[in-house]
Amino acid sequence: MKRKVAYPVLKVGCSLFLGLIFSALLAATATAQSAQKVAIIDSQKAFDRSAQGQKVIALLQDKENEIKASLKQRQEEINSLQDKFASQRLTLNEEALRQLKLEIDKKEAENKKYEQDSSIEFDQFKAKLIKKMRDEMLSIVDELVKERGYDLVFDLSSSGLIYFRPALDITEEVIKKYDEASSRKQSPGSF
């Protein structure tokens, strides 16, 4: 089970986040009475630099390390049985060899199933954490849209935007407000 968790983990969540931001804010675009108010956010940066984003990355790395350790232990058990089979091949009777081979095959099948189940469980865990964070961050963006009257908010991470005035970037403010909101409602056991 090979995964890189740190930076690429949140890219999937960011694309979903971007779609939500763009469609929600595009629907809220005011009629063209005056110049439209535009803001920019870098959702990847917001995920990576927020306190909650760092906690999510740490949780995912811990979970991945736990799975890797278990897989390593299981593989060591299989290797030990295979070594035993190889070293005692000439001294054990056919029935004992057959039993040992069955045990090896069973352990290999269990290991493969564990790896598949763990991968599915990890992906579900990751998706749940990212969705929770995305939803919370989207509510912060919505607050800023209402406070400041933005007509459009673009996500720098995936908009294809080539240039913008740095004054339009609300990423740092979103991170700050998100961290403040997260610390106020932080409860034991939550990420």
N, C-alpha and C positions, 0 to 999 in steps of 0.2 A: 504494500500500500504506500505509494509514493505520492506525496502532496506537497505543494508549496503553499503555505498558509499566509504569510505576512502580507504582502501587497496585493497579489492577484486575487485573494480570497473574496474581496469585497467588490470586484469588478462586476460580477453577475448581479449583485444587489444594486449596484449603482445604475446599471442600465434600466432596471425596473424602476428605480427611484427617479431616474431622468424622465422616463415616460410619464410617470405620474405627475411630476412637476410640470412638465411641458404641457400635457393635456389639461391639467387643472388650471394652469395659469393662462393658457391660450383661450380657454372657454370664458375666462373672466376678463378678456380684453375689452376695454371700453371703446365706444365709438370714437372715431377720429375727430374729436372736437378741437383738440390741441395736440401738441407734441406728446407722444407716448412716453411714459416713464418706464425705463428699462433697467433691470438689474442682472447681474451675473453671479452665479455660484459655481464653485468647483466642488462637486459632490464627492469626488474621490479624496480631495484634500480634506474636506469636512469629515469624512469617515475616518481617514487616517489620523488626523490631528485631534479629534475630539477625545475626551477622556473615555467616553463609552466605546468609541471605535477601538481604542487601544485595549480596553477590557475585553471586547469581543475577539480581537486578534489573539490575545493571551489565552482566553478560554478555548478557542479553536486549536491553538498550538498545544495546550495541555491535553485536550481530548485526543488529538492526533498522536501525541507522545504516548498516551495511555494505550491506545490501540496498537501502536508499533511495538511497545514493550510486550503486550500480550501475544502478538503474532510472533515475536522473536522467541518468547518462552515456548510457545507451541511448536515452533520449528525446531528448537533445540531438543524437545522431547522426541520428535520424529527422527531427527538425526541420530539421537542416542539409540533408538530402536533399530535404525538402519545399520548402525555400526555393530550393534549386538548381532543382528542377522548375518552380516558379512563375516564377523569374527567367529561365530559359532555355527556357521553353515555346515561345516564338515563334522562337527561333534554332536549336533542335535539330531534326533530322529525326525522322520518326515512329518509326523503329526505336530511336533513342537515347532518345526519350521513353518508349517502351514498356519498354525495359530499366530505365530509372530508376524508373518506376512499379512494375515487378516487384521491384526492389531495396527500395523503400519498403515494399511490401506484405510482403515476406519479413521485413524488420527489425521491422515492427509485429507480425507473427505470432510471431517469436522473442521479442520483448519481452513479449508477452502470456503465452507459455508460461513464460518465465523468472519472471514475476511469480507465476503460479500455482504453479510448482514451489517458488519461494522461500517462498511462504506456507505450503505444506504442510511444507516442511523446517523452517521457523521454529516452526510449531505442534508438530511432533514433538520438536524440540529443547527447547522450553518444557515440554512434558509430561514429558520424560525428567528434566529438572532438578527439576521440582516433585515428581515421584514419588520421586526419590532423597531429596530433602529431607524429604518427608512421611514416608517410611519411617524415616529416621534419627530424626526428631523423635518418631515414634510409639514407637520403642524407648526413648527417654528418658522418655516418659510412662509406659510399661509399667514401667520401673525404679522410678519414683516410686510407682506403684500398689503394687508389691511392697514397697518400703521402708516406706511409710506405711500400708499396708492400706486403701487407698481402696476403697469399694464402687462408687462412681459418680464419673465425671468428665464434666462437661458443658463443651461448648465455647460460650463466650459469643458467638462470632461468628455462630452460626446456631441456637442452641438455643431461641430465643424466651424466654430467661430474662429476667425483669423485675427481679428483685432477688436479691442474694446478699451474704453477709458478705464484705468484702474479704479477710479472713483465709483464706478458702477458695481464693483465686486463686493458682494455682501457675505462672502464665505467666512471671514473672520467673525463677523457679527453673528452668523448662524452658529458657528462653533461655540462662541461665548454663551449665547442664549441657550443652546442645547445642553452645554455642560452645566449651566446654572439650573435649568429645569430638571436635569437628571440628578443632580446632587440634592435637590429639594425632595424629590420623591424616591430617593434611593432607599431600598429596604434590604435587610440581610438576605443573602441567597440570590439576589438578582445580579445581573452582570454589571 
